[in-house]
Amino acid sequence: MRFFVATLLAAASILAPVVGYAESADVEATIQKVDAKNLSIVLDDGKSYHAPHDFDFTGLEAGVKVIVFYTEVDGKRVINDLDIVHHSNFGKTA
């Protein structure tokens, strides 16, 4: 029984870093560039965020302030969700 518990604990310690491999976070920033063709946006933090294939880019353009919820996988920031905080054309008249 002790051997089983020791083996289980050893396996858990080896696999523990795998759980932390994908890190979730969020950032509030302003969009600098939208590239719907390549499914990505660049924020004013200088970082690129990649969107899933079914991502809706409606209303996203340079100057829009957003909160991006993302997961970092293999060094890439992958968007999980995005909220528009402030639109640059809000309240302007044509």
Sequence and secondary structure as in RCSB ss.txt:
>XXXX:A:sequence
MRFFVATLLAAASILAPVVGYAESADVEATIQKVDAKNLSIVLDDGKSYHAPHDFDFTGLEAGVKVIVFYTEVDG
KRVINDLDIVHHSNFGKTA
>XXXX:A:secstr
 HHHHHHHHHHHHHHHHHHTTSEEEEEEEEEEEEETTTTEEEETTS EEE  TT   TT  TT EEEEEEEEETT
EEEEEEEEEEE TTTT   
